[in-house]
Amino acid sequence: GTQNLKLVTCTAPVNIAVIKYWGKRDEDLVLPINSSLSVTLHQDQLKTTTTVASSRSLKEDRIWLNGKEENINLPRLQSCLREIRRLARKRRSSGDGGAESSGLAHKVHICSVNNFPTAAGLASSAAGYACLVYALARLYGLEAELSEVARLGSGSACRSVYGGFVQWLMGEREDGKDSVAEQVEAESHWPELRVLILVVSAERKLVGSTAGMQTSVETSPLLKFKKPLVVPAHPPVEGHCVVLDEFARRAANTFGKAIALGSSCLLTTHYNISVTNECSVKTTISLVNLNRNANNKVAYTFDAGPNAVIYTLQQHLEQFVELLKHFFPPETNGEQFVKGLPVRPASLS
Ligand code: PMV
């Protein structure tokens, strides 16, 4: 019957790395070969909303993504489910879980919806797995450190568990217990920072990040330089720019454990294997270069797809968006849109 039905709905935002995670040293535990640093965006704009339901009457675990049923047996999805249930069970047997976690033997149905293109290199898996793990934890009444569990779903998801400026420390242990994210600064640290997402293609990317990373580890000439560095002089988003200089300056005290070269490694390979040869992206790069040469107001980066991410400050936003509209009039590309995203705290709700 439905009298045992439990429902939990949560949302989680995407995060965009300034120092990228790109390459795993352990595929099963999702342990990275370098630490990374990101900003979590305000979830009013790009977010995942996930509802989890559990009831005695459910026969099996099932998942729907954007309204379409997906394979529940994906290994990383299974890792997350298993780990959350293990933690919840452990907590219950230690006596402080109470009735809250009693739905543990029941199956779950998971419905997850993104309000932005999925798998188009816009950190949908980061928001998705952070949200899933958080929703399941709420369902089971589990209060635990969730970054490590989210990491099992998608590496970058461990950073979406926190708001503001977040670093994921690569850790040293083989069991991954020290490979977790932590907030280094609240979003109030830099209230003028704005992140613009330029969606030039909402298509699913051709090469998933796992395969891309493997190619990268095998082929990127830059990876061999990837040694732990002291604070990078400039975070490795393309080129120099006052925003990034400022980022580095503000970061210097707190991001000391971060490791440089991430984005460059990503770029050296994913340009070849992914979809970033689109002329719209080239134009974006030209545009940003142009702007940067002129007055150094913006910087850009890419994740694993063609959509550019721009970092700038509130005071430059309007002018830059005007410039964008001039170069990318909406009629030339139906998909393209621009969003100004303030960085805000509360990552999960
Ligand atoms: O979390 P994954 O496996 O989707 O990898 C994402 C990696 C990048 O987004 C390209 C970089 C990063 O640090 O977020």
Residues whose N, C-alpha, C, O or C-beta is under 5 A from the ligand:
A	BS01	PMV	A17 I19 K20 Y21 S36 S125 S154 G155 S156 A157 S209 D303 A304
